[in-house]
Amino acid sequence: MVQMPVVLPDPTQAFDFGDGPPSFDDPLEERKYLKERLACAYRIFAKLNLLEGASGHLTVRDPVDKDAFWVTPYGKQWALMKASDLLLVDKEGKVVMGGKPGKQIVNTSALVIHAAIHEARSDVNAVCHSHSPYGKAFSAMRRPLPYYTQDACLFFNDLAVYNSFGGVVVDSDESQKIVKALGSKKAAILASHGLLTTGGSIESATAWFINLENECRTTILAESGAAMDPRNKPVEIGEEEAKFTHAASGFDKAGWFDALPWFELIEAESNGDYKN
């Protein structure tokens, strides 16, 4: 029997992801909005247990000074993050403005990793890095993510693996190696460290992180199940289907849309407290 080739529809016509992030005529109004969204993203990470103590950092490029970015003060509880807590840091690591008195210390790793990515990638407006449990577990294996599920295909040819661990990142040499490994991709697995995602918006970077963490968990579960019965190993999705799925829902606007329910939830649960 002759097997007919799989005919896939135009992936760009698959879903309606709305109008995308809002646009602003006033960069100061945009700054205010982005700070609020970043504070909300921190609360999402806390709610989903995607952090480890004071480690990890989410950043957004400032729309007024595009060489600077907003970040949490070191040691701030993410579940209580407010826009007024955030610090504006320039590419040299200097706190330019923002924050509360006595709470203007920035995690050194946030400076060296995020500053390097924001400088190297003009398309990246947001970066998420955290020591999430399944991301850390999977990163210890130092291997690419298999395409076992539809959601894993969001990262088809769009996920780097940085296979070296040089200790806690506190110098520019290590951060430049991470930037080189990331290349033009939207996400990276950092060996024995955790996950890192980027986006044109904090929403898309957040969505990619949540999806990548969940896929690390799914892979561990699927392979653990297969270990009990080698006859039932998980099967990877074919390259053509993975490529199609990525084209349909692995681009930035799709990521922005995918994160909106989480932002809506924090808005409702906090009554907008994160905006203060």
Stockholm file with secondary structure:
# STOCKHOLM 1.0

chainA/1-276         MVQMPVVLPDPTQAFDFGDGPPSFDDPLEERKYLKERLACAYRIFAKLNLLEGASGHLTVRDPVDKDAFWVTPYGKQWALMKASDLLLVDKEGKVVMGGKPGKQIVNTSALVIHAAIHEARSDVNAVCHSHSPYGKAFSAMRRPLPYYTQDACLFFNDLAVYNSFGGVVVDSDESQKIVKALGSKKAAILASHGLLTTGGSIESATAWFINLENECRTTILAESGAAMDPRNKPVEIGEEEAKFTHAASGFDKAGWFDALPWFELIEAESNGDYKN
#=GR chainA/1-276 SS CCCCCCCCCCGGGSCCCTTCSCCCSCHHHHHHHHHHHHHHHHHHHHHTTCCBTTBCEEEEECSSSTTCEEECCTTCCGGGCCGGGCEEECTTSCEEEESBTTBCCCCHHIIIIIHHHHHHCTTCCEEEEECCHHHHHHHTTCCCCCCCSTGGGGGTTCEEEECCCCSSCCSHHHHHHHHHHHTTCSEEEETTTEEEEEESSHHHHHHHHHHHHHHHHHHHHHHHHHHHCGGGCCCCCCHHHHHHHHHHHCSHHHHHHHHHHHHHHHHHHHTTGGGC
#=GC SS_cons         CCCCCCCCCCGGGSCCCTTCSCCCSCHHHHHHHHHHHHHHHHHHHHHTTCCBTTBCEEEEECSSSTTCEEECCTTCCGGGCCGGGCEEECTTSCEEEESBTTBCCCCHHIIIIIHHHHHHCTTCCEEEEECCHHHHHHHTTCCCCCCCSTGGGGGTTCEEEECCCCSSCCSHHHHHHHHHHHTTCSEEEETTTEEEEEESSHHHHHHHHHHHHHHHHHHHHHHHHHHHCGGGCCCCCCHHHHHHHHHHHCSHHHHHHHHHHHHHHHHHHHTTGGGC
//
